[in-house]
Amino acid sequence: MRPRSIDDFVGQDHFFGPGKLLRRMLQADRLSSLIFYGPPGTGKTALAHVIAQHTRCRFRQVNAVATGVKEVRDLLQEAREELEATGERTILFVDELHRFNRAQQDILLPDVEEGRITLIGATTQNPFFAINSPLLSRSQIFTFESLTRDHIKLLIQRALADKERGLGQTPVNMHADALEFLAEISDGDARRALTALEIGVLSAETQPVEFTLQVAQDSIQRKALDYDATGDQHYDVASAFIKSLRGSDPDAAVYWLARMLEAGEDPRFIARRLVIQASEDVGNADPQALLIAMAAARAVEFVGLPECQLNLAQAVTYIALAPKSNASTLAIGKARDDVRNGRTLPVPKHLRDAHYQGAEEFGHGEGYQYSHDHEGGWVDQAYLTEDRRYYEPVDRGFEAELRKRLQAIREKRRANAAPSPSHEG
């Protein structure tokens, strides 16, 4: 059911719809080398074939997993000879381009640069991580998005109607709930939906085929999640998890937690993120959050999967709904910035270590006042050689109480620092 023309292609309207960039490039015959980036089953290979049909170029397809340096060199030499002999250019489609190592990618560069071939590389990995910079700079990157449910339903209906290439020779009664199920469970992957359709129809024992919800469920397997623990999916999902916690959305946070667990993410990585989050985004607005995060991290080590998902879920929902403050995060950031940029301060003499012999001669510790000897356990004395403000508590959660305490201390200091009024007469 691969599309044969521009108008047959389904999806990717953001760059291939009427008037959009790639379609305009094709119509103007100004096609450069392309990088197609996106999840499986979204039309990367199909679109490469459509482009080859439209431009009437020679089309050569290889898979980077099964192709070595010699095969690549032979294809490039063949393309050069064909260009010299007939003037016909070659579109070289490299599926899973990220599987080529740097040296293999470099082999393509001279022919791409000189325009002897038009490279179309397909990758499910972020090209900025997986593709050589020189090759990227000479290519146009197009990001493919998962197909919508309506796209999937359209492709299924086309396959059922097409008598030449599809299943149109077989009478099929597609139940509405079965169609909805396939559109939903395919998760934007057209290949997966069409494979399930084919299995359901061809395995039927009677005709017309009653394609029921049960048939649909029996014809499709659970999709393996596109999640590489070292790739951009890992970082994207982790980023969504962190931002959902920060944004106080427990439902989203639990969903991203489930995505990571189902994909095989190390639960210790998740636990470490929770411990960080408890201080970075909750802080003193709810000091209990750090204790809960640490307890969850300990439970992960002590209990392990699958049961530790319960501990993680408890910590996730608590941290998501805890009052938020990044005041302590900002405080350490400002202080370290001062230290890094040379705005360092000497330790005041009265705070310096006075426990060694000879310290008294330097005046170390002289004048230090022990806080517990004073009323309320506080005494006004300088702990920095100049006034600097780093910690500014927010007016949320428990930190609102800390804010009151800090304001009271600062007001006392201001009162003690104010000059006494003079009295005459």
Summary of the structure (lengths in Angstrom):
residues: 425
radius of gyration: 32.6
end to end distance: 105.3
largest distance: 117.2
contacts: 1239
relative contact order: 0.07
helix: 56%
strand: 8%
